[in-house]
């Protein structure tokens, strides 16, 4: 056996592309043929049926859109389904495609026969595979590396492995792996020649790879091609190499990354000019295409916590004639929450002012650092109303500056300062509970406009998917790449008199998640969140406390209601509860009516959350999930301050649940249903008088699941929390 595997790979690529192009044509087959309900591949072992399905033109009928999935499941609606009719000539061509594909992957004796089986008014197409014995790799020898000045160590496991089928795509992957390794050594013109022999009786191939390293090369001059308004000087200052340096493909990738950091750059391509194997100087070409200078974007989403959110942004990517980005954004949330009155899908927004529309207006300038450094400065000014469901509503304006530095493609660090002028609504109970300041006059002093001006540092990291290694890129039976996906972020902030803040604190938090694929359909995901804040002044504002529970947190609990809580009642509700004000006290010792009180989270100085979730891909558009969320919130890290109301100091809870995700144009529509195991609790009740004062009335029994002498099934239903969102929880 002699020659190169490249020709075989080209045949395989042609087949793959051809399959991708002809598959959509199946929908255009003559209408008189029967409908194709299913395509099967019995006998497939070495190559997975999912991989084989991508190589044939015959496809089953499918739903036109993920939005129509419910209709496709319950009936035969022509407007919802993309009907595929049988084309017998195409089936015959699919047989040839499958035979060629098997030969490329090391099964020279594979045979395929097609069968068409009526199933009512539809048919199932079956491609029966007889794979035969594969041609195996008996040995692999790599020659020519010993001539290098420094030894080149190849991975212990090459894409083409001894004992595995002699697959031409894996052979080419091995060639590319060796060539790329030599290019990193400054030898971009290395070649790998394939030779060897085949033992037909033993059905084994002895593979010999002869390496011709070629000369060591250095970078030469660079030709820059830049679309206006991008200047060539801007491109040159971001090159990650200099003429005369030893050639390294990694420098090309870094150059492209630096250029893509510029707002005006749509795409960047740095490549070596094709030369001869005798060249020792590699000429370079860097081509940069410009994005549209100005543009408008609109987006929207839906969630239990924020109801309907919409926003728009206008941006200029070459502001004031330079490579800087200026944008103005406006957005609204909680839209529709008032009309729905806290019902699904807006059940997490809360009531009594929390459900009113939120808004923001923001202007931002992003200035890349001169000289090509992976650094930028962001300036921002804003005005906003933000409601944290059931906790507080803030009205704020201010501005700040942040330094962003990309340490690597996976890691970004930030350091910034924000001067924030803010006032609070619906947060009076916080200060009454924590400081004992319960009169309207005292509360007005602490909830009016004040300065919250922290210095903040952050670090964000994510494991970028990137291209798969050759052993996965050329293994159709292995899971989709990447098998692991991980991210993490950490934040540290502090404020006090030196920063111009009315509050004095230090706050740290961190969060991370990882997902792991098992096969083609199963994914296991986990998330961890930790946080703590130290109050160095007289009062800790609710904006910097920690809350837990909700659509992206502990899903068995309503938004922000995991942790220390109190009850608030006023007006007619107090009379119906039998409570006397100003003389504290409530008549009766049984559970109070949950409809007459509002639950308010106090928040905490420490939080811990953990989640684990299994996801199962059932169809192309439908995914099921099962999960367990854990959360714990502690009110104070140290002793309670003087005057603080006695409230349970911590809350710990685990909630199991199940969910469904349906593909949509905006992303996966997620519906989770989780179980809250909590029963009757003893919580502090606050009375709110007409004058705006708060009066502590003492502990009462709160049991929303058992109200009205509910039976076991009703209690179970009341413990279920429905959470709706776009995208995965983590």
C-alpha positions as CSV (number, residue, x, y, z in Angstrom):
1,X,0.0,0.0,0.0
2,X,1.5,3.4,-1.0
3,X,0.2,6.9,-1.6
4,X,-1.5,9.5,0.6
5,X,-4.8,9.3,2.5
6,X,-5.6,12.8,1.3
7,X,-7.3,11.6,-1.9
8,X,-9.5,9.3,0.2
9,X,-10.4,12.1,2.5
10,X,-11.4,14.3,-0.5
11,X,-13.8,11.6,-1.6
12,X,-15.2,11.5,1.9
13,X,-15.6,15.2,2.1
14,X,-17.3,15.3,-1.3
15,X,-19.8,12.7,-0.1
16,X,-20.5,14.6,3.1
17,X,-21.0,17.9,1.3
18,X,-23.1,16.1,-1.3
19,X,-25.3,14.6,1.4
20,X,-25.7,18.0,3.0
21,X,-26.8,19.5,-0.3
22,X,-29.2,16.8,-1.5
23,X,-30.9,16.3,1.9
24,X,-33.1,19.4,1.5
25,X,-34.0,18.3,-2.0
26,X,-35.8,15.3,-0.5
27,X,-38.6,17.6,0.4
28,X,-39.0,18.5,-3.3
29,X,-39.5,14.9,-4.4
30,X,-42.6,14.2,-6.5
31,X,-45.8,14.6,-4.6
32,X,-47.3,11.3,-5.8
33,X,-44.8,9.2,-3.8
34,X,-45.8,8.0,-0.3
35,X,-44.7,9.9,2.8
36,X,-41.4,8.8,4.5
37,X,-42.1,8.3,8.2
38,X,-38.8,6.7,9.3
39,X,-35.3,5.9,8.0
40,X,-33.5,3.0,9.7
41,X,-30.0,1.5,9.5
42,X,-30.2,-2.0,11.0
43,X,-26.8,-3.7,11.2
44,X,-24.8,-0.5,11.7
45,X,-22.2,-1.0,14.4
46,X,-18.9,0.5,13.4
47,X,-20.5,3.8,12.3
48,X,-23.4,5.2,14.2
49,X,-26.9,5.5,12.7
50,X,-26.9,9.2,13.5
51,X,-23.7,9.6,11.4
52,X,-25.1,7.6,8.6
53,X,-28.3,9.7,8.5
54,X,-26.2,12.7,7.6
55,X,-24.8,11.0,4.6
56,X,-28.1,10.1,2.9
57,X,-30.6,12.2,1.0
58,X,-33.6,10.2,2.1
59,X,-34.9,11.8,5.3
60,X,-38.2,11.4,7.3
61,X,-40.9,14.0,7.5
62,X,-40.4,16.5,10.3
63,X,-41.9,19.5,12.0
64,X,-41.5,22.8,10.1
65,X,-40.6,24.7,13.2
66,X,-40.0,24.0,16.9
67,X,-42.9,26.3,17.6
68,X,-45.2,23.7,15.9
69,X,-43.9,20.8,17.9
70,X,-47.1,20.3,20.0
71,X,-49.2,20.2,16.8
72,X,-46.8,17.7,15.2
73,X,-47.1,15.4,18.3
74,X,-50.9,15.4,18.5
75,X,-52.0,15.2,14.9
76,X,-51.2,15.3,11.2
77,X,-51.3,19.0,10.3
78,X,-49.9,19.7,6.9
79,X,-49.2,23.3,7.7
80,X,-47.1,22.3,10.7
81,X,-45.1,19.4,9.1
82,X,-42.5,19.3,6.3
83,X,-43.7,16.3,4.4
84,X,-41.0,14.2,2.6
85,X,-42.1,12.0,-0.3
86,X,-40.3,8.8,-1.3
87,X,-37.9,9.1,-4.2
88,X,-36.9,5.6,-5.2
89,X,-34.1,6.7,-7.4
90,X,-32.6,8.7,-4.5
91,X,-32.8,5.7,-2.3
92,X,-30.6,3.8,-4.8
93,X,-28.1,6.6,-4.8
94,X,-28.1,6.5,-1.0
95,X,-27.1,2.9,-1.1
96,X,-24.0,3.9,-3.2
97,X,-23.2,6.7,-0.8
98,X,-23.3,4.4,2.2
99,X,-21.1,1.8,0.6
100,X,-18.5,4.5,-0.3
101,X,-18.7,5.9,3.2
102,X,-18.0,2.6,4.8
103,X,-15.0,2.0,2.6
104,X,-13.6,5.4,3.6
105,X,-13.9,4.3,7.2
106,X,-12.0,1.0,6.8
107,X,-14.8,-1.5,5.9
108,X,-13.9,-2.5,2.3
109,X,-16.4,-5.4,2.2
110,X,-19.4,-3.5,3.5
111,X,-22.7,-4.0,1.6
112,X,-25.9,-2.1,1.8
113,X,-29.4,-3.1,0.7
114,X,-32.4,-0.9,0.7
115,X,-36.0,-1.9,1.7
116,X,-39.2,0.0,1.6
117,X,-41.9,-1.1,4.1
118,X,-45.5,0.2,4.0
119,X,-46.8,1.5,7.4
120,X,-50.4,2.5,6.7
121,X,-50.3,5.5,4.3
122,X,-46.6,6.0,5.0
123,X,-43.4,4.0,4.4
124,X,-40.3,3.3,6.4
125,X,-37.0,3.2,4.4
126,X,-34.5,0.7,5.7
127,X,-30.8,0.6,4.7
128,X,-29.7,-2.8,6.0
129,X,-25.9,-2.8,6.6
130,X,-23.6,-5.8,6.4
131,X,-20.3,-4.3,7.5
132,X,-18.1,-7.3,7.1
133,X,-14.7,-7.5,8.7
134,X,-12.8,-4.2,8.9
135,X,-9.3,-3.6,7.6
136,X,-7.4,-3.0,10.9
137,X,-4.2,-1.0,11.5
138,X,-1.6,-3.6,12.5
139,X,1.3,-1.2,13.1
140,X,2.2,2.5,12.8
141,X,5.8,3.7,12.3
142,X,6.8,7.3,12.1
143,X,10.2,8.0,10.4
144,X,12.2,11.2,10.0
145,X,11.7,12.9,13.3
146,X,15.1,11.8,14.5
147,X,16.7,14.3,12.2
148,X,15.3,17.3,14.2
149,X,17.6,19.3,16.4
150,X,15.2,18.8,19.3
151,X,13.1,15.7,19.7
152,X,9.4,16.0,18.7
153,X,7.1,14.1,21.0
154,X,3.9,13.0,19.5
155,X,0.8,12.2,21.6
156,X,0.7,8.7,23.0
157,X,-2.6,8.2,21.1
158,X,-2.7,9.3,17.5
159,X,-6.0,9.7,15.6
160,X,-5.1,6.6,13.7
161,X,-4.7,3.8,16.3
162,X,-3.3,0.3,16.2
163,X,-6.2,-2.2,16.4
164,X,-8.7,0.3,14.9
165,X,-10.1,0.3,11.4
166,X,-7.9,1.8,8.7
167,X,-10.0,5.0,8.3
168,X,-8.8,7.5,5.7
169,X,-10.2,10.5,7.6
170,X,-8.2,9.4,10.7
171,X,-5.1,8.9,8.5
172,X,-5.3,12.5,7.3
173,X,-5.9,13.7,10.8
174,X,-2.7,12.0,11.9
175,X,-0.8,13.6,9.0
176,X,-2.2,17.1,9.9
177,X,-1.3,16.5,13.6
178,X,2.3,15.9,12.7
179,X,2.5,18.8,10.3
180,X,0.9,21.2,12.8
181,X,3.4,20.1,15.5
182,X,6.3,20.8,13.2
183,X,4.8,24.2,12.2
184,X,4.8,25.2,15.8
185,X,8.5,24.4,15.7
186,X,8.9,26.9,12.9
187,X,8.7,24.4,10.0
188,X,5.6,25.3,8.1
189,X,6.5,23.3,5.0
190,X,6.7,19.9,6.6
191,X,5.2,17.0,4.7
192,X,4.1,13.5,5.8
193,X,4.2,10.8,3.1
194,X,2.1,7.7,3.7
195,X,3.5,4.3,2.8
196,X,3.3,0.7,4.1
197,X,1.8,-2.6,3.1
198,X,-1.5,-4.6,3.5
199,X,-1.7,-8.2,4.6
200,X,-5.0,-9.3,2.9
201,X,-5.2,-12.7,4.7
202,X,-4.7,-11.1,8.2
203,X,-6.8,-8.1,7.2
204,X,-4.2,-5.7,8.6
205,X,-2.3,-2.7,7.3
206,X,1.2,-1.8,8.3
207,X,1.3,2.1,8.1
208,X,4.6,3.9,7.6
209,X,4.6,7.7,7.9
210,X,7.8,9.4,6.5
211,X,8.3,12.9,7.8
212,X,10.1,15.5,5.6
213,X,10.5,18.4,8.1
214,X,11.5,21.1,5.7
215,X,13.6,24.1,6.7
216,X,13.2,26.4,9.7
217,X,11.3,29.6,8.6
218,X,10.9,33.1,10.0
219,X,8.3,35.7,9.5
220,X,8.8,38.1,6.6
221,X,6.9,41.2,5.6
222,X,3.2,41.5,6.0
223,X,0.7,42.7,3.4
224,X,-2.2,44.4,5.1
225,X,-5.6,44.5,3.4
226,X,-8.1,46.5,5.4
227,X,-11.6,47.7,4.5
228,X,-12.2,51.4,5.2
229,X,-12.5,53.1,7.6
230,X,-9.9,50.7,9.2
231,X,-6.4,52.1,8.9
232,X,-3.4,49.9,8.0
233,X,-1.5,51.4,10.9
234,X,-4.2,50.2,13.3
235,X,-3.8,46.7,11.9
236,X,0.0,46.7,12.0
237,X,0.2,47.7,15.7
238,X,-1.9,44.7,16.6
239,X,0.3,42.1,14.9
240,X,1.5,39.5,17.4
241,X,4.8,38.9,15.5
242,X,7.6,40.9,14.0
243,X,9.7,40.2,10.8
244,X,12.6,38.0,11.5
245,X,11.0,36.1,14.4
246,X,10.7,32.3,14.1
247,X,7.5,31.3,12.4
248,X,4.7,30.2,14.7
249,X,1.0,29.6,13.8
250,X,0.0,30.6,17.3
251,X,1.1,34.2,16.5
252,X,-1.4,34.2,13.7
253,X,-4.2,33.2,16.0
254,X,-3.2,35.9,18.5
255,X,-3.2,38.5,15.8
256,X,-6.7,37.6,14.7
257,X,-7.9,37.7,18.3
258,X,-6.4,41.2,18.8
259,X,-8.0,42.5,15.7
260,X,-11.4,41.1,16.5
261,X,-11.3,43.0,19.8
262,X,-11.7,46.2,17.8
263,X,-15.4,47.1,17.6
264,X,-15.2,48.0,13.9
265,X,-13.7,44.6,12.8
266,X,-16.1,42.1,11.5
267,X,-13.6,39.4,10.6
268,X,-9.8,39.0,10.6
269,X,-7.7,36.5,8.7
270,X,-3.9,36.2,9.1
271,X,-2.2,33.7,6.9
272,X,1.1,32.7,5.4
273,X,1.6,33.3,1.7
274,X,2.0,30.0,-0.2
275,X,5.6,29.5,-1.0
276,X,8.0,26.6,-1.9
277,X,9.4,24.1,0.5
278,X,12.8,25.7,0.1
279,X,11.6,29.1,1.5
280,X,13.0,30.2,4.9
281,X,11.1,33.5,5.0
282,X,7.3,33.3,5.1
283,X,5.5,36.3,3.7
284,X,2.3,37.2,5.5
285,X,-1.1,38.6,4.5
286,X,-3.5,40.0,7.0
287,X,-7.0,40.8,5.7
288,X,-9.5,42.7,7.8
289,X,-13.1,43.3,7.0
290,X,-15.1,46.1,8.6
291,X,-18.4,45.7,10.3
292,X,-21.2,48.1,9.5
293,X,-20.3,51.3,11.1
294,X,-23.6,52.1,12.7
295,X,-26.5,49.8,13.5
296,X,-29.6,49.2,15.6
297,X,-30.3,46.0,17.5
298,X,-33.5,44.8,19.2
299,X,-33.9,41.9,21.5
300,X,-36.5,40.4,23.9
301,X,-36.9,37.6,26.3
302,X,-39.4,36.1,28.8
303,X,-38.9,34.9,32.3
304,X,-40.8,34.3,35.5
305,X,-38.7,36.9,37.3
306,X,-38.8,39.7,34.8
307,X,-41.9,38.9,32.7
308,X,-41.5,40.3,29.2
309,X,-38.3,42.2,28.6
310,X,-37.5,44.2,25.4
311,X,-34.6,46.4,24.6
312,X,-32.9,48.2,21.8
313,X,-29.4,49.6,21.1
314,X,-27.9,52.0,18.6
315,X,-24.2,51.9,18.1
316,X,-21.4,53.6,16.2
317,X,-18.3,51.3,15.9
318,X,-16.0,54.0,14.6
319,X,-17.0,56.9,16.8
320,X,-15.3,60.3,16.2
321,X,-13.2,58.7,13.4
322,X,-11.4,56.2,15.6
323,X,-11.7,52.5,16.4
324,X,-14.0,53.0,19.4
325,X,-17.5,52.0,20.1
326,X,-20.3,54.4,21.3
327,X,-23.7,53.0,22.0
328,X,-27.0,54.1,23.5
329,X,-29.4,51.5,24.8
330,X,-32.9,51.6,26.2
331,X,-34.9,48.8,27.6
332,X,-38.0,47.8,29.6
333,X,-39.0,44.8,31.7
334,X,-41.9,43.6,33.8
335,X,-44.0,44.3,30.8
336,X,-47.4,42.6,31.2
337,X,-46.8,41.8,34.9
338,X,-49.5,44.2,36.1
339,X,-52.1,42.8,33.7
340,X,-51.4,39.2,34.6
341,X,-51.4,40.0,38.4
342,X,-48.5,37.7,39.2
343,X,-49.9,34.7,37.3
344,X,-47.9,32.4,34.9
345,X,-45.6,33.2,33.1
346,X,-44.8,36.2,35.3
347,X,-45.3,34.6,38.7
348,X,-41.9,35.8,40.1
349,X,-42.3,39.5,39.6
350,X,-44.2,40.1,42.9
351,X,-47.0,42.6,43.6
352,X,-47.5,45.9,45.4
353,X,-45.2,47.9,43.1
354,X,-42.7,45.2,42.2
355,X,-44.7,44.4,39.1
356,X,-44.6,47.9,37.7
357,X,-42.5,48.3,34.6
358,X,-38.8,48.7,35.0
359,X,-36.6,50.6,32.6
360,X,-33.1,51.7,31.8
361,X,-31.3,54.3,29.6
362,X,-27.6,53.7,29.2
363,X,-24.8,55.3,27.1
364,X,-21.5,53.6,26.8
365,X,-18.1,54.3,25.2
366,X,-15.6,51.5,24.7
367,X,-12.1,52.7,23.9
368,X,-9.5,50.0,22.9
369,X,-6.0,50.5,24.4
370,X,-3.6,51.9,21.9
371,X,-0.6,49.8,20.7
372,X,-2.4,46.5,20.3
373,X,-2.7,45.6,23.9
374,X,-5.6,43.3,24.7
375,X,-7.1,46.0,27.0
376,X,-9.9,48.5,26.7
377,X,-11.6,51.2,28.8
378,X,-15.3,51.4,29.1
379,X,-17.2,54.5,30.3
380,X,-20.9,54.3,31.1
381,X,-23.6,56.6,32.2
382,X,-27.2,55.4,33.1
383,X,-30.6,56.1,34.6
384,X,-32.7,53.2,35.6
385,X,-35.5,51.7,37.7
386,X,-34.9,48.1,38.9
387,X,-37.1,45.9,41.0
388,X,-35.8,43.0,42.9
389,X,-39.0,40.9,43.3
390,X,-40.5,41.1,46.7
391,X,-37.3,42.8,48.1
392,X,-36.9,46.4,46.9
393,X,-37.2,48.8,44.0
394,X,-34.3,51.1,43.3
395,X,-34.2,54.3,41.2
396,X,-30.7,55.1,40.3
397,X,-28.5,57.3,38.1
398,X,-24.8,57.6,37.8
399,X,-21.8,56.6,35.8
400,X,-18.4,54.8,36.0
401,X,-15.3,53.6,34.2
402,X,-14.0,50.1,33.9
403,X,-10.6,48.8,32.7
404,X,-11.0,45.4,30.8
405,X,-8.0,43.2,30.1
406,X,-8.0,40.0,28.2
407,X,-5.4,37.8,29.9
408,X,-6.0,35.0,27.4
409,X,-8.8,34.0,25.0
410,X,-10.4,32.3,28.0
411,X,-9.9,34.8,30.7
412,X,-10.9,38.5,31.1
413,X,-10.2,40.7,34.1
414,X,-11.9,44.0,35.1
415,X,-11.2,46.8,37.5
416,X,-13.7,49.7,37.8
417,X,-15.4,52.4,39.8
418,X,-19.1,53.4,39.8
419,X,-20.6,56.5,41.3
420,X,-24.2,55.6,41.9
421,X,-26.9,57.9,43.3
422,X,-29.8,55.7,44.3
423,X,-33.1,55.8,46.2
424,X,-35.2,52.8,47.5
425,X,-38.9,52.0,47.3
426,X,-40.7,49.2,49.0
427,X,-37.7,48.5,51.1
428,X,-38.7,50.2,54.4
429,X,-39.1,46.8,56.2
430,X,-35.4,46.1,55.7
431,X,-34.3,48.9,57.9
432,X,-37.0,48.3,60.5
433,X,-36.0,44.6,60.7
434,X,-32.2,45.2,60.8
435,X,-31.8,48.5,62.7
436,X,-35.1,49.0,64.6
437,X,-35.7,52.3,62.7
438,X,-39.4,51.7,62.1
439,X,-40.9,55.2,62.1
440,X,-41.8,56.9,58.8
441,X,-39.4,59.7,59.6
442,X,-36.5,57.5,60.3
443,X,-37.2,55.3,57.3
444,X,-37.3,58.3,55.0
445,X,-33.8,59.3,55.9
446,X,-32.4,55.9,54.9
447,X,-34.4,55.2,51.8
448,X,-34.0,58.6,50.1
449,X,-31.3,59.3,47.5
450,X,-27.8,58.5,48.7
451,X,-24.4,57.5,47.3
452,X,-23.5,53.9,46.7
453,X,-20.0,54.1,45.0
454,X,-18.0,50.9,45.0
455,X,-14.7,50.0,43.5
456,X,-15.0,46.6,41.8
457,X,-12.7,43.9,40.5
458,X,-13.7,40.9,38.6
459,X,-12.3,37.8,36.8
460,X,-14.3,35.8,34.2
461,X,-13.1,32.5,32.7
462,X,-14.6,30.1,30.3
463,X,-13.3,27.0,28.6
464,X,-13.8,27.8,24.9
465,X,-14.9,24.9,22.7
466,X,-12.4,25.6,19.9
467,X,-11.7,23.0,17.3
468,X,-11.9,19.4,18.4
469,X,-8.7,17.3,18.5
470,X,-8.3,15.1,15.5
471,X,-9.3,11.9,17.3
472,X,-12.8,13.5,17.9
473,X,-13.1,15.5,14.7
474,X,-12.8,12.2,12.8
475,X,-14.8,9.9,15.1
476,X,-18.5,10.0,14.0
477,X,-19.5,7.7,16.9
478,X,-18.2,10.0,19.6
479,X,-20.2,12.7,21.4
480,X,-20.5,16.2,19.9
481,X,-17.6,18.5,20.7
482,X,-16.9,19.8,23.3
483,X,-17.5,17.0,25.8
484,X,-16.8,19.5,28.7
485,X,-18.1,23.1,28.8
486,X,-17.1,25.1,31.9
487,X,-17.2,28.7,33.0
488,X,-16.5,30.6,36.2
489,X,-16.5,34.2,37.5
490,X,-15.4,36.0,40.7
491,X,-16.1,39.5,41.9
492,X,-14.8,41.6,44.7
493,X,-16.2,45.1,45.6
494,X,-15.9,47.5,48.4
495,X,-17.2,51.0,49.3
496,X,-16.7,53.5,52.0
497,X,-15.9,57.1,52.7
498,X,-12.7,57.0,50.5
499,X,-14.9,56.0,47.5
500,X,-17.5,58.7,48.2
501,X,-20.1,56.2,49.4
502,X,-22.7,56.5,52.2
503,X,-22.3,52.8,52.9
504,X,-19.2,50.9,54.1
505,X,-18.8,47.3,53.1
506,X,-16.7,44.6,51.4
507,X,-18.4,42.1,49.2
508,X,-17.1,38.9,47.5
509,X,-18.9,36.4,45.3
510,X,-18.1,33.6,42.9
511,X,-20.0,31.3,40.6
512,X,-19.2,28.6,38.2
513,X,-20.8,25.8,36.1
514,X,-19.7,22.8,34.1
515,X,-21.5,20.4,31.7
516,X,-20.4,17.0,30.6
517,X,-21.8,15.2,27.5
518,X,-22.4,11.4,27.7
519,X,-23.1,10.0,24.2
520,X,-25.2,12.0,21.8
521,X,-28.3,12.6,24.0
522,X,-27.4,12.9,27.7
523,X,-25.8,15.9,29.4
524,X,-24.9,16.3,33.1
525,X,-24.6,19.8,34.4
526,X,-23.6,21.3,37.7
527,X,-23.5,24.9,39.2
528,X,-22.0,26.4,42.4
529,X,-22.4,29.9,43.8
530,X,-20.9,31.3,46.9
531,X,-20.9,34.8,48.4
532,X,-20.3,36.9,51.5
533,X,-20.4,40.5,52.5
534,X,-18.9,42.3,55.5
535,X,-20.8,45.3,56.9
536,X,-18.3,47.9,58.2
537,X,-20.8,50.6,58.9
538,X,-24.1,51.1,60.7
539,X,-26.4,49.5,58.1
540,X,-26.0,47.2,55.1
541,X,-28.1,48.4,52.1
542,X,-30.4,45.8,50.5
543,X,-28.7,46.2,47.1
544,X,-25.5,44.4,48.3
545,X,-27.2,41.6,50.3
546,X,-27.6,38.1,48.9
547,X,-30.9,36.6,47.9
548,X,-31.7,33.1,46.7
549,X,-34.6,31.3,44.9
550,X,-36.2,31.7,41.5
551,X,-35.9,30.9,37.9
552,X,-32.1,30.8,37.7
553,X,-31.4,29.9,41.3
554,X,-33.2,27.4,43.6
555,X,-36.2,26.7,41.4
556,X,-38.4,25.2,44.1
557,X,-38.8,28.6,45.7
558,X,-40.5,31.8,44.4
559,X,-38.1,34.5,43.3
560,X,-35.8,35.6,46.2
561,X,-37.9,33.8,48.9
562,X,-35.2,31.4,50.1
563,X,-33.6,32.8,53.3
564,X,-34.7,34.8,56.3
565,X,-38.2,36.3,55.7
566,X,-40.8,38.4,57.4
567,X,-44.5,39.0,56.9
568,X,-46.1,42.4,56.2
569,X,-49.7,43.3,56.6
570,X,-51.6,46.6,56.6
571,X,-55.0,48.3,56.5
572,X,-58.0,46.0,56.3
573,X,-55.8,42.9,56.4
574,X,-54.8,43.7,59.9
575,X,-58.5,43.9,61.1
576,X,-59.3,40.6,59.3
577,X,-56.2,39.0,61.0
578,X,-57.4,40.2,64.4
579,X,-54.3,42.2,65.0
580,X,-54.3,45.4,67.2
581,X,-52.2,48.4,66.4
582,X,-50.5,50.4,68.0
583,X,-50.8,47.8,70.8
584,X,-48.9,44.8,69.3
585,X,-50.6,41.5,69.2
586,X,-52.7,39.2,67.1
587,X,-55.7,37.2,68.2
588,X,-55.6,33.4,68.0
589,X,-52.8,30.9,67.9
590,X,-53.4,29.0,64.6
591,X,-52.0,29.7,61.2
592,X,-52.8,33.1,59.7
593,X,-54.5,33.6,56.4
594,X,-51.7,33.7,53.8
595,X,-53.8,35.8,51.4
596,X,-53.8,38.7,54.0
597,X,-50.0,39.0,54.3
598,X,-47.0,39.7,52.0
599,X,-43.8,37.7,52.3
600,X,-40.7,39.8,52.2
601,X,-37.1,38.5,52.0
602,X,-34.6,40.0,54.4
603,X,-31.6,38.8,52.5
604,X,-28.3,37.7,54.0
605,X,-24.6,38.4,54.4
606,X,-23.7,34.9,53.0
607,X,-25.2,32.6,50.4
608,X,-24.4,29.2,49.1
609,X,-26.1,27.5,46.1
610,X,-25.5,24.3,44.3
611,X,-27.4,22.6,41.5
612,X,-27.1,19.4,39.5
613,X,-29.1,18.7,36.4
614,X,-29.4,15.8,33.9
615,X,-30.6,16.8,30.4
616,X,-32.0,14.3,27.9
617,X,-32.3,15.1,24.2
618,X,-35.5,13.3,23.1
619,X,-36.0,14.9,19.6
620,X,-34.3,17.5,17.6
621,X,-36.4,20.2,19.2
622,X,-37.3,18.8,22.6
623,X,-35.1,18.2,25.7
624,X,-36.2,16.9,29.1
625,X,-34.4,17.6,32.4
626,X,-34.3,16.4,36.0
627,X,-32.6,18.5,38.7
628,X,-32.0,19.1,42.4
629,X,-31.2,22.7,43.6
630,X,-29.7,23.4,47.0
631,X,-29.5,26.8,48.7
632,X,-28.6,28.4,52.0
633,X,-28.8,32.0,53.1
634,X,-27.4,33.3,56.4
635,X,-28.7,36.6,57.7
636,X,-25.6,37.8,59.7
637,X,-22.0,36.5,59.6
638,X,-21.4,37.9,63.1
639,X,-23.6,39.2,65.9
640,X,-26.8,40.9,65.0
641,X,-26.6,44.7,65.3
642,X,-28.3,46.5,68.2
643,X,-32.0,47.0,67.6
644,X,-32.3,44.2,65.0
645,X,-35.6,42.3,65.1
646,X,-35.4,38.6,66.0
647,X,-35.7,36.7,62.7
648,X,-34.5,33.2,61.8
649,X,-30.8,33.6,61.1
650,X,-30.5,31.2,58.2
651,X,-32.5,29.1,55.8
652,X,-31.3,25.9,54.1
653,X,-33.3,24.0,51.5
654,X,-33.1,21.4,48.7
655,X,-35.7,21.3,46.0
656,X,-36.0,18.6,43.3
657,X,-37.7,19.2,40.0
658,X,-38.2,18.3,36.3
659,X,-38.3,20.4,33.2
660,X,-38.8,20.6,29.5
661,X,-36.9,22.7,26.9
662,X,-38.4,23.5,23.5
663,X,-36.2,25.0,20.8
664,X,-37.4,28.5,19.7
665,X,-35.9,31.3,17.6
666,X,-34.9,33.1,20.8
667,X,-33.3,30.1,22.3
668,X,-34.5,27.1,24.3
669,X,-37.9,27.9,26.0
670,X,-37.5,26.4,29.5
671,X,-40.3,25.4,31.7
672,X,-39.3,23.9,35.1
673,X,-41.5,22.5,37.8
674,X,-39.9,22.1,41.2
675,X,-41.1,20.9,44.6
676,X,-40.8,23.1,47.8
677,X,-40.8,20.7,50.8
678,X,-41.4,23.4,53.4
679,X,-44.5,23.3,55.6
680,X,-45.7,25.5,58.4
681,X,-43.2,28.1,59.6
682,X,-43.0,30.7,62.3
683,X,-42.3,34.1,60.9
684,X,-42.3,37.7,62.3
685,X,-45.2,39.8,61.4
686,X,-44.9,43.5,60.7
687,X,-47.9,45.9,60.7
688,X,-47.7,48.8,58.3
689,X,-49.8,51.8,59.5
690,X,-51.5,54.4,57.4
691,X,-48.8,56.9,58.5
692,X,-46.1,54.7,57.1
693,X,-44.7,53.4,60.4
694,X,-43.9,49.7,60.9
695,X,-44.9,47.9,64.1
696,X,-43.5,44.5,65.0
697,X,-46.4,42.2,66.1
698,X,-44.4,39.2,67.0
699,X,-44.2,35.7,65.5
700,X,-47.1,34.0,63.8
701,X,-47.6,30.6,62.1
702,X,-47.4,30.8,58.3
703,X,-48.6,27.8,56.3
704,X,-49.6,28.7,52.7
705,X,-49.7,25.0,51.6
706,X,-52.2,23.9,54.3
707,X,-54.5,26.9,54.2
708,X,-58.2,26.2,54.2
709,X,-57.8,22.6,55.5
710,X,-56.3,21.5,52.3
711,X,-56.0,17.8,51.5
712,X,-52.8,16.0,50.7
713,X,-53.1,16.4,46.9
714,X,-53.9,20.1,47.2
715,X,-50.9,20.6,49.5
716,X,-48.7,18.8,47.0
717,X,-49.9,21.1,44.2
718,X,-49.3,24.2,46.2
719,X,-45.7,23.2,46.9
720,X,-45.0,23.1,43.2
721,X,-43.2,26.1,41.7
722,X,-43.4,26.8,37.9
723,X,-40.4,28.7,36.5
724,X,-40.3,29.9,32.9
725,X,-37.3,31.3,31.1
726,X,-35.3,31.5,27.8
727,X,-32.1,29.4,27.8
728,X,-30.8,27.0,30.4
729,X,-30.7,27.9,34.0
730,X,-26.9,27.6,33.9
